[in-house]
Structures are given as C-alpha cells and as structure tokens.
Amino acid sequence: MSQKFSVSGIASSAYVHIPFCRRRCFYCDFPVSVVGDRLRGETSGTISQYVEVLCQEIAITPAFDQPLKTIFFGGGTPSLLSTEQLQRIVGELEKHFGIASGAEISMEIDPGTFDLAHIVGYRSAGVNRVSLGVQAFQKELLQRAGRSHSVEDIFAAVELIHQVEIPEFSLDLISGLPHQSLDQWQDSLTKAVELIPTHISIYDLTIEPGTAFGRYYKPGDTPLPTDEATVKMYQMAQQALTGAGYEHYEISNYAQPKHQCQHNRVYWENRPYYGFGMGAASYVDGKRFTRPRKTREYYQWVQAGGVIDCDVTPPKEVLLETLMLGLRLAEGLSLAALAEAFGEEKVEEVCRCLQGYFDKGWVEVTEGRLRLIDPQGFLFSNVVLAELFEKLG
C-alpha cells in the first residue's frame, strides 16, 4: 500500500456532523444538542433549521474536481434525522461535489432511535455502512453511562439492520465503565460476536473535563476499573475478536477481512477531508480547521460565508500528526514514504527516539514499515507517542 504525506492534497472524503441526541451520555464531550425522547427530525424545528444551514455550508464550500469516495455521518445521533433530511444532505453533497460509484457512506445510529421505515430510507439514500452505538449489553451499565436505549433495543436494532441487508455493519463497545466487571466485559464481547457485525470498535473510557463523569470521578477513582483491569479488558477483546476471525487493524478497531472502515483510514493516513456541521473538523489545503461548537456561532459563521481563517499546518506538526495517527494502524507507516515527505535524516531521528521501545519489544520495523507491536505496543501507544512529541516537538 502506497502512502503520501504532505500539507496539501485533494480531499475526496467528507465528515458530516449531526449534533442532536435524546440526552447527553455521561462520558460525552462532543458538541451536541439535547432534544429529548419525543422529538426527532420529522417533528423538530430545531433539527430542520440545522439541516438548512448545514446544506448552505455544503453549497458554499469550494470543491475539488474529484467526487467523494467516503462520507461519514457522525454525531450526536444521525439516526434522529428523518429519511427526507438525510436524503437532502446526501443530495446536496452529490450536487456540489459528486459521489463516486461505490462510495462508502457511513452513518452512526443508536438503538431505539429508528424503525424499519427509517433504515429503509437511509439505505435508499445511499447509506451502505452503519455503526451501531451499543456500548454495553448490561442494563445497569447502560443506565450508569446515561444511555437512552435498553438491551432489548439493541437486539431489535440489529434485526432491522440484517432485515434491510446493509452491507457493512459496525458495532461499538466501551470498556472501563464505572462498576464494569471482567465477567460483564466478556459477556459483551460474546454477545457482540454473536450478532455477526462485519466490524467492531472497542473504546476505552476516557474521563473528559466538563462531562458528567468528569464531575463524578477522577482517573483511578473507584468505581472505575483499575489500570490492571482495563489492561485485562483490552487483552480479552484482542483475544476474543481475533479468535472470532476479526483482524485487529487499528488500536481500537477490528474488522472481518476486507471490511475495514475506509473513511476512518483517511484520518489515520493523514489524508485531506472536508468537515461540515457544528464543531466539525476539516483538513483541506493543508489547513486544519474546527467549526464553532455552539449552534448560534456556527450559524453566524455560515451566514458570514464560512471562511476558513487559519494557517497551513507546519511540516513539523504534519510529521507529528502523521506519526500519531499512522502508528495506530497495525500496518504502521512506510519508512520510504516518510523519508520522501520529511527527509531521511528526520526518519533516522524518529527511529533513534524509539530505540528504547525497540528494545522493549513494543515497536518494530518490518518490511520497510514502522509499527507498534500488538498487544504491548498498542497498550502503551500513549507512552511511545508522548516521547516522540517531547523529543521531536
């Protein structure tokens, strides 16, 4: 697989942020707006107004002469959109940018937020990959995390996904939740595999400032699992999922062969992408830009022309970003591509910085690629990256 790293390039992927949720989960620090359990796209003027402004942003964004190959609807809860709203957004993207034949169009969906008519409509709009936010299979853990769905909703949602025959089905789980035991984690892994998703994402809980969990707990506090328990959970996931035939292709992601998320690979390979919507980030023309995180400010920004006013990312930062993102992939980074983009001397410096981790067996160079070794390298990736940032930054 060839790789190119640069501060410029043509974007052929788009992230679209849909910021609405029934409630805010206790671990969430994303830019979201809570609409409650009774409103959704068909009945909410707030969501309708947002879709109008979002489509306006898409229409005024300068486009490259290359169609979109991946589109990702994230949130928030995109499955609160009506089918007509989703179709309108996809239509605006098609009209302004073009969508390549066979493009991956992904959508995050939550159990209990859609019915058969919705999922049929999303599929008709072009969605061919869904990511189901399960998080846990235990009622008490879902409640403690502030999730709005039940365990029964999970199985009903999966039945609808299989009924519509969406080609790509991903399932999300969270490890390290308060009061979560190893037995509960093993049970979640077992149930996830039994649902036969083509892709599974495993996220370790991060306590973010400003969230409900950030107010309740500090890292290391009881009832959060100990560091030893979270390491064990990571190892359990790696063993259970690879044993079930999933490839551990990225630190937090597992896929059946030929079912990796193509949109997320754009991020990990540090390639350009458009971003649309409140709080969405983009990487276009070498510029990383995040839109306003509050609704009013985002609307004002779009009405003022959606000007991206920031500098091109300096080469040193591009290198650090490339290392931080690319080392998340099991295949790692091509040393030849790194040398082409940043110079042989810089690559040699990177390898010198990592010498201690080569010795520990956390990092290796194989077939011309620099990579973290699974599982220890992945487990201690933050330690490795912190050293790189300290020595190269």
N, C-alpha and C positions, 0 to 999 in steps of 0.2 A: 504494500500500500504506500503510495507516494504521499509526501507531506510537504506543504509550503507554509512558511511562517513569515508574515510581513505586517506592516502597519497599514496596508491598504488591501484592496481586493473587491471583487464584485459579490454583493450579497444575493443569495438565492434562497434564503430561509427567513421566515417571519414568526416572531412570538407575538401573540395577541392576549392581552391581559383582561380578564373578565372579573371585576373585583367584588362581586356580590356573594354573600354567604348567608345562610339561615341564622347562624350565630358564629361568634369568633371562638375557634378552638383555643384551649388554654396555653398551647405552645406556639401559637401563630403570631409572627411579627410582619406578615405581608400587608401591603396596602389593600384593605378590604372594607366594604360597606355592608353592614348587617341589615337584612331586610325582614328577618323573622321567618316563622314557619309557614305563613299563609300566602306570602307574595312570591311571584316568580315573573318571568318575562312577559307572560300573557296579561298579567294584572298589575304590573308595577310601572308607573310613570317614570320613576327614577331610573329603572333599567332601560326603558325605551329611550329616554333622553341621552343616557350614556352611549347607547348604540349609535344614535345620530351623530354625536360628537366623535366617537371612535371612527365611524366611516368618513367623517370630514377629515380627520387626521390622515387616514389612509390616502384619501384623494389628493391631499396637498403635499404628500411626501415625494421627493424626487426619486424616480425609478431607474434602475439599470435595465439595459436591453437583454434581460435574461429572466425567464419565468421562475417562479418559486418552485423549489423541489421539496421543501418541507414547510409545514405550517403547524404551529403548536398553540392551541387554546388552553391557557393556564389560568389559575385564579388564586383565591376565590373559588367559585363553583360555577364553571361554564355551563353545567347541565341545568342551571336555573334559567338559561336563555330559552325562549320559545324557538320552535323549529324555524319560523319565519325570520326571527332575528339572526340566528346563525346563518341561514341561507343568504340573508342580506349582506352580512360581513364577508362571507366567502365570495359572494358575487362582486363586492367592491374590490377585494383582492384580485380576483380574476380579471376584472375590467382594467385595473390600474397597472398590475404587474404581470398578469398572466400566470397560469398554474400549469406546470409541466405534466405531461401524461405520466401517470403512475406516481404522482407526488404523494408523499406521506403526509396525511392530515390527521393530527392527533388532537384529542380532546380529553381533558381531565373531567371525570364525572364522579359524583358521590352517590352512594346507595341512598335510596329513599327520595331522590330529587327528580326522578324521571319515570315515565311509564313507557309502554310499548310504542305508543304513537310518537313520543319524543325521540326514542332511539331510532325508530324507522326514519323519522325526519332528518335526524343528524346524519344517518347513513346516506340518505338521498342527497344531502348537501355536500357529500364527498368525504365525510369522516371515515377513515379506514383503520384508525387505531384509537383505542380508548384506554385511559389509565384510571382505574377504579381505586378511590381513596378508602381502603378498608381500615388500615392502621392496626386493628386488633380484632380478634374473634371472641372476646370475652365482654359480656355486658358491663361488668364493673369497671373494666379498663376504658371502654368507650365513654362511659359516664365521667370517669375521673379526668379524661382528656378533653372533655367538653364537646365531644362529637354529637351530631344531631341524629345519627342513624342508629338502628338496632342491629343485632346479629341477624335477625330474620330478614332485614332489608338487604344485607349483603348477599344472601343466597338468592333472593328474588331478583336483585340487580344482575347477578351472574347469569341467571336463567334467561333474562331478556337479552343479554349480550350474545349468548350462544344461539338464542332463537333467531336473532337478526343476522347471525353469521358474520360479525365484524371480523376481518382477517387478523388483526393484531389486538390482543387483549393483555394489558399490563395490570398488575395488582401491587398496591403499595402497603407496606407494613412499617411500623415504628417499634424499635427496640429501646429498652432503657426507660420505659414509662414508670411513673411512681407506682409502687406496690407490685410491679410486674415480676412474676417468679419465672424461673427457668422452665418449669413444667408448663406454665401458660405460654411461654415463647415457643416451646417445642410443639404445643398444640396448634398455635397459629401457623407455624411453618408447615405442619402436616396438612392442615385444612387448606392452606393456600395452594399447595401442590395438587391436592385432590380436585381443585377447581380447574385445573389444566390451563392456566394462563400461558401465553407464549413468552411472557416477560414478567419478572418480579423485581421490585425495587425495595431495598431494605435501608431505612434511615434510622440512625442512632439519634435519640432525642438530644437536642441542644437547648439549654435553658437560655432564652434570649431576654435581655433587659426590656422592660416595658410590657411584657406579656403577663398573663395571669400566673403562669408557672414561675416567671421571673420574680413575682411578688411573693409567691408561696415558698419557693425553695432557692437554695444556693447549691451550685455544683458540689457533690459529695454529701449533701444532706440526706438523712433518712426521711422519707421512704424511697428515695431514688436508689436504684441498684448500685452496688459497689462497683468500683473500677474492675475488679476481678469478675464480677457477674456480667458486666457489659462486654468484656473481652470474651467470656464464655458464650454469650449470645451471638457475637459475631462469628465465632468458630462453629457454633451449632448451625447457623444459617449457611455458612460456607459448605459444611459437610452435607447438610440435608439437601440443599439445592443442587450442588454439583452431583451428588449421588442420584438425584432425580433426573439428571440429563441436562441441567441448565449450565451454560457457560458463564463463569464469573468474569465478565469482560470489562467491568469498571468497579471501582471500590464499593459502590452501593447498589450495583445493578447486575442482574442475572438474566440471561436470555436463552431460549431454545436456539439451536443452530439456525442462522440466517434470520433471526428475529430481533436483532439489536434495534434500539431507538435511533433512527437516523438523524432526527432533529437534535437530540442531545449530543450526538457526536460532533455536530457543528460547534457547540460550545467547547467540548473537550479538546478539539483540534484547533481551537482559537481561530476559527474562520468567521468572516463577517456575517451579520444577520440584522434584519430590521426588528424594531420593537414598536408595538402600538398599544396605547392604553395607559391608564393611570399607573404611575410607578414603574412602567415597563422600561427595561434597559435595551439599548441597541449598540451595535458595533459596526459602524459604516464609515468608509473613507478614513479608516484609522482612528476614528473618534468613538470613545465610549461615552454614552450619554444616558442618563436616567431621567425619565419624565417626572413631573411633580407627583408626589404621593397623596395629595389631598384633592378631592373632587373639584372644588372651586378653582384652585390654582391650575389644575390640569385643563379645565375648560377654558380658562383665560389664556393659557399658553397656546392651545389650538386656535382660538379665535384671533390671537396675535400673529398667526402664521406658522406656528410650530417650529420656530427657529432653533437649531441645534448650535448653541454657542459654547464651544469648548475646544481645547487644543487637541491636536493629533497626539496620540499616546507615544511617549518617547521610546526609543528602541530598548533601553534598559528595562522599562516596565513591560514591554511586549515580551521580552525574554522571560522575566519572572512569571508573567501570566501564562506563557506557553509551558513552562516547567510545572507550575502549579496545576494547570488543567490537564496537560498531556500525561503526567505521571499518575493520574487517576485511572488511566486505561491500562488494562492488563498487558497490552502490547507495547506500552510505553511510547518513547519518542525516537524517531530516526536521527541518529547522530549526524548522518550526511546532510539531512535537511536542516538541522540546527546549525551546522557549520556553514552551509550555504547562506543562511539568513543572518547569522550573528558572528561568523568567523571561527576558524579553527582554534584560535587562542582562547576564545570565550568558552568553547566546548571543553577544552582541556582544563580551564579554570573550574567549570562546573564539576567535572569528574574529580578534580582534586578536593573540592569542597565535600564530596560524597565519600571520600576514601574510607572514613571510619565506618560508614554504613555498608560499603562493600565487604569490609572485614566482618561485620556483624551478620552478614547474610540477609540483609534487608533490601539491598539494591544489587543489580547485576547489569552487565552489557551482554546481550546475546543476539546473534545475527544482525549486528550493527544497530541495535536498539537499546536505549537506556530504559530500564523498567524497575518498578518495585516488585519484590517477590511476594506472592500470595502464600500464606496469610500474614506473616510478620511485617513485611514491608508495607502492606495496606494498613495493618493495625496501627503502625507507628508513622503513618504518612505525615501527620501534622508535625512530628518531631523533625523528620527529614526536611520538609518544606520550610520550617522555621529557620533551620540552619542555612539553607540556601538563601533565604531572604536576608538573613543577618549578614552573610558574607558577600553577597552579590548586590545587595540593595544600596 
